Amino acid sequence: MTASPNAHDATRQPGLPRRDVVRRLLTDRGPLLVVAGLGASAYDLAAAGDSPLDFPLWGAMGGAAMVGLGLALTQPSRPVLVLTGDGEMLMGLGSLATIGVEKPANLRIVVLDNERFGETGNQKTHTASGVDLAAAARACGIADARTITTLAEVDHLRTAIHGPTGPLLAVIKIGADPEPKALPPRDGPFLAQRVRTALLGQTQALEA
């Protein structure tokens, strides 16, 4: 018998609280540079506290992983974390192939997977029908790709984010209920210059 298209929904466990997940990952973050994708991922980052090393994207849906890759390649001594959603990762799926080829040791990607397109009405994404982003990442050459469903695993992931080897991709299954918006700064040039200054220092940032 062929499984019903909604069979995956019937077996899905309640997801983890997204704001708690992000706060845990960013505890004692040190030099961690964080790129946040469009929408809820950026709000989660802002809710955890603002930092000059935060770069929330206000546009270019699907581009978070590639922005993170560029920063990881140009800042090889600094850990880079990309916070993105399942909808955005599905939109930029080809980026996993490029990351798998480049294999930047300092890049970590966390996909906050609520199985929904949160910015356009909470419609189901393909992960609600069983599409496995961690398996796709492994097929693209990202050997450390995992799916996380418990807070204990989140705490272990936090240690791995600061570890010496990568790339790493973690799909964290979170709840589908939206959280109140916590807006980061909305001025793109300000955000870009702030990150430049944090990474390069005031003089070099102005010359860049």
C-alpha atoms as a printed R data frame, in Angstrom:
    type eleno elety resid chain resno      x      y      z
1   ATOM     1    CA   MET     A     1  0.000  0.000  0.000
2   ATOM     2    CA   THR     A     2  1.278  3.459 -0.881
3   ATOM     3    CA   ALA     A     3  1.709  5.791  2.103
4   ATOM     4    CA   SER     A     4 -0.586  8.766  2.363
5   ATOM     5    CA   PRO     A     5  1.032 12.138  1.514
6   ATOM     6    CA   ASN     A     6  0.197 13.198  5.072
7   ATOM     7    CA   ALA     A     7  1.639 10.084  6.752
8   ATOM     8    CA   HIS     A     8  4.707 12.021  7.876
9   ATOM     9    CA   ASP     A     9  2.521 14.514  9.772
10  ATOM    10    CA   ALA     A    10  0.880 11.718 11.718
11  ATOM    11    CA   THR     A    11  4.234 10.527 13.090
12  ATOM    12    CA   ARG     A    12  5.897 13.910 13.701
13  ATOM    13    CA   GLN     A    13  6.847 14.569 17.314
14  ATOM    14    CA   PRO     A    14  6.329 18.032 18.853
15  ATOM    15    CA   GLY     A    15  9.244 20.233 17.866
16  ATOM    16    CA   LEU     A    16 11.708 21.993 20.156
17  ATOM    17    CA   PRO     A    17 11.131 25.642 21.223
18  ATOM    18    CA   ARG     A    18 13.030 27.630 18.612
19  ATOM    19    CA   ARG     A    19 14.008 30.577 20.811
20  ATOM    20    CA   ASP     A    20 15.392 28.257 23.499
21  ATOM    21    CA   VAL     A    21 17.349 26.368 20.848
22  ATOM    22    CA   VAL     A    22 18.994 29.519 19.495
23  ATOM    23    CA   ARG     A    23 19.760 30.909 22.947
24  ATOM    24    CA   ARG     A    24 21.457 27.634 23.902
25  ATOM    25    CA   LEU     A    25 23.544 27.616 20.724
26  ATOM    26    CA   LEU     A    26 24.727 31.193 21.316
27  ATOM    27    CA   THR     A    27 25.599 30.866 25.014
28  ATOM    28    CA   ASP     A    28 29.206 32.039 25.586
29  ATOM    29    CA   ARG     A    29 29.556 32.465 21.835
30  ATOM    30    CA   GLY     A    30 32.949 34.197 21.928
31  ATOM    31    CA   PRO     A    31 34.251 35.058 18.421
32  ATOM    32    CA   LEU     A    32 31.405 33.258 16.609
33  ATOM    33    CA   LEU     A    33 30.197 35.123 13.508
34  ATOM    34    CA   VAL     A    34 26.495 34.470 12.861
35  ATOM    35    CA   VAL     A    35 24.647 34.878  9.566
36  ATOM    36    CA   ALA     A    36 20.868 34.636  9.904
37  ATOM    37    CA   GLY     A    37 18.556 33.967  6.989
38  ATOM    38    CA   LEU     A    38 15.484 35.886  5.972
39  ATOM    39    CA   GLY     A    39 12.593 36.085  8.459
40  ATOM    40    CA   ALA     A    40 12.163 34.018 11.603
41  ATOM    41    CA   SER     A    41 15.813 32.935 11.828
42  ATOM    42    CA   ALA     A    42 16.859 36.586 12.019
43  ATOM    43    CA   TYR     A    43 14.194 37.256 14.642
44  ATOM    44    CA   ASP     A    44 15.465 34.312 16.709
45  ATOM    45    CA   LEU     A    45 18.987 35.732 16.543
46  ATOM    46    CA   ALA     A    46 17.795 39.190 17.618
47  ATOM    47    CA   ALA     A    47 15.790 37.714 20.507
48  ATOM    48    CA   ALA     A    48 18.986 36.085 21.801
49  ATOM    49    CA   GLY     A    49 20.711 39.493 21.963
50  ATOM    50    CA   ASP     A    50 22.331 41.824 19.434
51  ATOM    51    CA   SER     A    51 26.048 41.592 18.601
52  ATOM    52    CA   PRO     A    52 28.372 43.338 16.109
53  ATOM    53    CA   LEU     A    53 29.189 39.811 14.894
54  ATOM    54    CA   ASP     A    54 25.577 39.246 13.809
55  ATOM    55    CA   PHE     A    55 24.674 39.600 10.131
56  ATOM    56    CA   PRO     A    56 20.919 39.114  9.663
57  ATOM    57    CA   LEU     A    57 19.768 39.051  6.058
58  ATOM    58    CA   TRP     A    58 16.726 41.115  5.166
59  ATOM    59    CA   GLY     A    59 16.489 39.798  1.623
60  ATOM    60    CA   ALA     A    60 17.999 37.306 -0.843
61  ATOM    61    CA   MET     A    61 16.015 34.302  0.397
62  ATOM    62    CA   GLY     A    62 18.012 31.148 -0.223
63  ATOM    63    CA   GLY     A    63 21.361 32.915  0.089
64  ATOM    64    CA   ALA     A    64 22.219 32.512  3.786
65  ATOM    65    CA   ALA     A    65 24.408 29.425  3.389
66  ATOM    66    CA   MET     A    66 26.391 30.993  0.542
67  ATOM    67    CA   VAL     A    67 26.921 34.250  2.463
68  ATOM    68    CA   GLY     A    68 28.197 32.107  5.317
69  ATOM    69    CA   LEU     A    69 30.477 30.206  2.947
70  ATOM    70    CA   GLY     A    70 31.993 33.438  1.641
71  ATOM    71    CA   LEU     A    71 32.674 34.695  5.154
72  ATOM    72    CA   ALA     A    72 34.095 31.344  6.249
73  ATOM    73    CA   LEU     A    73 36.523 31.292  3.312
74  ATOM    74    CA   THR     A    74 37.715 34.858  3.934
75  ATOM    75    CA   GLN     A    75 37.886 34.453  7.732
76  ATOM    76    CA   PRO     A    76 39.350 30.926  8.045
77  ATOM    77    CA   SER     A    77 40.403 31.343 11.676
78  ATOM    78    CA   ARG     A    78 36.934 32.368 12.867
79  ATOM    79    CA   PRO     A    79 33.974 30.008 13.424
80  ATOM    80    CA   VAL     A    80 31.007 30.950 11.228
81  ATOM    81    CA   LEU     A    81 27.458 29.855 12.005
82  ATOM    82    CA   VAL     A    82 24.560 30.108  9.567
83  ATOM    83    CA   LEU     A    83 21.069 30.093 11.097
84  ATOM    84    CA   THR     A    84 18.465 29.406  8.444
85  ATOM    85    CA   GLY     A    85 15.064 27.802  7.972
86  ATOM    86    CA   ASP     A    86 13.949 24.748  6.060
87  ATOM    87    CA   GLY     A    87 12.144 26.842  3.444
88  ATOM    88    CA   GLU     A    88 15.256 28.896  2.735
89  ATOM    89    CA   MET     A    89 17.523 25.830  2.703
90  ATOM    90    CA   LEU     A    90 15.237 24.109  0.215
91  ATOM    91    CA   MET     A    91 15.363 27.231 -1.960
92  ATOM    92    CA   GLY     A    92 19.179 27.238 -1.886
93  ATOM    93    CA   LEU     A    93 19.726 23.473 -1.968
94  ATOM    94    CA   GLY     A    94 22.481 23.772 -4.562
95  ATOM    95    CA   SER     A    95 24.616 25.661 -2.044
96  ATOM    96    CA   LEU     A    96 25.156 22.401 -0.160
97  ATOM    97    CA   ALA     A    97 26.990 20.986 -3.180
98  ATOM    98    CA   THR     A    98 29.360 23.962 -3.296
99  ATOM    99    CA   ILE     A    99 29.977 23.762  0.451
100 ATOM   100    CA   GLY     A   100 30.576 20.019  0.146
101 ATOM   101    CA   VAL     A   101 33.231 20.659 -2.497
102 ATOM   102    CA   GLU     A   102 34.917 23.586 -0.703
103 ATOM   103    CA   LYS     A   103 34.735 21.921  2.762
104 ATOM   104    CA   PRO     A   104 35.481 25.000  4.908
105 ATOM   105    CA   ALA     A   105 36.531 23.674  8.308
106 ATOM   106    CA   ASN     A   106 35.041 26.662 10.149
107 ATOM   107    CA   LEU     A   107 31.507 26.652  8.681
108 ATOM   108    CA   ARG     A   108 28.473 25.354 10.559
109 ATOM   109    CA   ILE     A   109 24.911 25.482  9.225
110 ATOM   110    CA   VAL     A   110 21.897 25.100 11.507
111 ATOM   111    CA   VAL     A   111 18.554 24.579  9.774
112 ATOM   112    CA   LEU     A   112 15.655 25.468 12.079
113 ATOM   113    CA   ASP     A   113 13.130 23.085 10.572
114 ATOM   114    CA   ASN     A   114  9.500 23.789 11.492
115 ATOM   115    CA   GLU     A   115  8.313 22.225  8.212
116 ATOM   116    CA   ARG     A   116  6.630 25.504  7.315
117 ATOM   117    CA   PHE     A   117  7.061 28.603  5.137
118 ATOM   118    CA   GLY     A   118  6.663 30.969  8.060
119 ATOM   119    CA   GLU     A   119  6.928 34.222  6.100
120 ATOM   120    CA   THR     A   120  4.182 33.470  3.586
121 ATOM   121    CA   GLY     A   121  1.383 31.947  5.655
122 ATOM   122    CA   ASN     A   122  2.790 28.837  7.379
123 ATOM   123    CA   GLN     A   123  2.267 26.562  4.387
124 ATOM   124    CA   LYS     A   124  3.994 23.167  4.676
125 ATOM   125    CA   THR     A   125  7.441 22.765  3.172
126 ATOM   126    CA   HIS     A   126  8.732 19.578  1.567
127 ATOM   127    CA   THR     A   127 10.292 18.494  4.869
128 ATOM   128    CA   ALA     A   128  6.714 18.021  6.129
129 ATOM   129    CA   SER     A   129  6.450 15.261  3.521
130 ATOM   130    CA   GLY     A   130  9.679 13.552  4.546
131 ATOM   131    CA   VAL     A   131 12.391 15.356  2.553
132 ATOM   132    CA   ASP     A   132 15.621 14.825  4.537
133 ATOM   133    CA   LEU     A   133 17.949 17.843  4.399
134 ATOM   134    CA   ALA     A   134 20.669 16.128  6.459
135 ATOM   135    CA   ALA     A   135 20.742 13.229  3.987
136 ATOM   136    CA   ALA     A   136 20.941 15.711  1.096
137 ATOM   137    CA   ALA     A   137 23.900 17.419  2.784
138 ATOM   138    CA   ARG     A   138 25.712 14.098  3.228
139 ATOM   139    CA   ALA     A   139 25.109 13.277 -0.425
140 ATOM   140    CA   CYS     A   140 26.727 16.625 -1.280
141 ATOM   141    CA   GLY     A   141 29.886 15.759  0.666
142 ATOM   142    CA   ILE     A   142 29.132 17.281  4.086
143 ATOM   143    CA   ALA     A   143 30.023 14.253  6.178
144 ATOM   144    CA   ASP     A   144 28.867 15.665  9.522
145 ATOM   145    CA   ALA     A   145 25.172 16.219  8.824
146 ATOM   146    CA   ARG     A   146 22.694 15.336 11.542
147 ATOM   147    CA   THR     A   147 19.046 15.716 12.531
148 ATOM   148    CA   ILE     A   148 18.384 16.865 16.095
149 ATOM   149    CA   THR     A   149 15.191 16.337 18.078
150 ATOM   150    CA   THR     A   150 16.235 16.834 21.735
151 ATOM   151    CA   LEU     A   151 17.684 19.695 23.785
152 ATOM   152    CA   ALA     A   152 20.504 17.415 24.958
153 ATOM   153    CA   GLU     A   153 21.560 17.075 21.319
154 ATOM   154    CA   VAL     A   154 21.364 20.863 20.964
155 ATOM   155    CA   ASP     A   155 23.807 21.237 23.858
156 ATOM   156    CA   HIS     A   156 26.206 18.755 22.218
157 ATOM   157    CA   LEU     A   157 25.853 20.675 18.959
158 ATOM   158    CA   ARG     A   158 26.892 23.895 20.689
159 ATOM   159    CA   THR     A   159 30.200 22.239 21.579
160 ATOM   160    CA   ALA     A   160 30.637 21.018 18.009
161 ATOM   161    CA   ILE     A   161 29.978 24.508 16.631
162 ATOM   162    CA   HIS     A   162 33.107 25.707 18.419
163 ATOM   163    CA   GLY     A   163 35.128 22.626 17.453
164 ATOM   164    CA   PRO     A   164 38.043 22.534 14.999
165 ATOM   165    CA   THR     A   165 36.589 20.573 12.100
166 ATOM   166    CA   GLY     A   166 33.819 21.047  9.586
167 ATOM   167    CA   PRO     A   167 31.785 21.735  7.624
168 ATOM   168    CA   LEU     A   168 28.813 20.710  9.728
169 ATOM   169    CA   LEU     A   169 25.074 20.831  9.064
170 ATOM   170    CA   ALA     A   170 22.428 20.230 11.720
171 ATOM   171    CA   VAL     A   171 18.706 20.094 11.045
172 ATOM   172    CA   ILE     A   172 16.909 20.913 14.297
173 ATOM   173    CA   LYS     A   173 13.242 19.947 14.412
174 ATOM   174    CA   ILE     A   174 11.415 22.867 16.027
175 ATOM   175    CA   GLY     A   175  7.770 23.648 16.744
176 ATOM   176    CA   ALA     A   176  5.560 25.108 14.030
177 ATOM   177    CA   ASP     A   177  3.923 27.800 16.170
178 ATOM   178    CA   PRO     A   178  5.300 31.270 15.333
179 ATOM   179    CA   GLU     A   179  7.079 33.380 17.946
180 ATOM   180    CA   PRO     A   180  6.620 37.156 18.405
181 ATOM   181    CA   LYS     A   181  8.859 39.109 16.061
182 ATOM   182    CA   ALA     A   182 12.090 40.448 17.548
183 ATOM   183    CA   LEU     A   183 13.455 42.693 14.823
184 ATOM   184    CA   PRO     A   184 17.211 43.155 14.343
185 ATOM   185    CA   PRO     A   185 18.517 46.431 12.855
186 ATOM   186    CA   ARG     A   186 16.966 46.930  9.410
187 ATOM   187    CA   ASP     A   187 19.633 49.161  7.838
188 ATOM   188    CA   GLY     A   188 21.614 46.955  5.437
189 ATOM   189    CA   PRO     A   189 24.631 49.269  4.967
190 ATOM   190    CA   PHE     A   190 24.849 49.723  8.749
191 ATOM   191    CA   LEU     A   191 24.833 45.959  9.321
192 ATOM   192    CA   ALA     A   192 27.477 45.365  6.652
193 ATOM   193    CA   GLN     A   193 29.754 48.102  7.990
194 ATOM   194    CA   ARG     A   194 29.285 46.918 11.569
195 ATOM   195    CA   VAL     A   195 30.396 43.388 10.649
196 ATOM   196    CA   ARG     A   196 33.354 44.731  8.645
197 ATOM   197    CA   THR     A   197 34.483 46.791 11.625
198 ATOM   198    CA   ALA     A   198 34.096 43.870 14.028
199 ATOM   199    CA   LEU     A   199 36.134 41.613 11.744
200 ATOM   200    CA   LEU     A   200 38.755 43.999 10.369
201 ATOM   201    CA   GLY     A   201 38.970 46.900 12.812
202 ATOM   202    CA   GLN     A   202 37.882 50.468 12.185
203 ATOM   203    CA   THR     A   203 40.713 51.530  9.843
204 ATOM   204    CA   GLN     A   204 40.664 48.489  7.560
205 ATOM   205    CA   ALA     A   205 36.858 48.459  7.473
206 ATOM   206    CA   LEU     A   206 36.757 52.012  6.172
207 ATOM   207    CA   GLU     A   207 39.320 51.160  3.500
208 ATOM   208    CA   ALA     A   208 37.518 47.946  2.426
